[in-house]
Amino acid sequence: MSARSASAIGLLCALAAVLPASGGATTGTRTVLPFIADDYTKAVAEARARKVPLFIESWAPW
């Protein structure tokens, strides 16, 4: 996985964590959060539209 992909995944996880619960599909009592896979531009646009912050995760194999 490239660093950009890992950052995008972290960003998407953070975005999903701050979305309202009604935005996800529900299964029983748990809420499934939506993810945007490998589309940084779309994630930024959605975050701006919803006025929520982004969390960008980065890592290194060392």
DAKA-V143332 format. One record per helix or strand of 3 or more residues. SS is the DSSP state (a for helix, b for strand). FROM is the first residue (numbers start at 1). TO is the last residue. Records with the same first field share a line. If there is no record, write none. Layout:
BEGIN
SS->FROM-TO  FROM-TO
END
This chain:
BEGIN
a->3-18  21-23  40-50
b->25-27  30-32
END
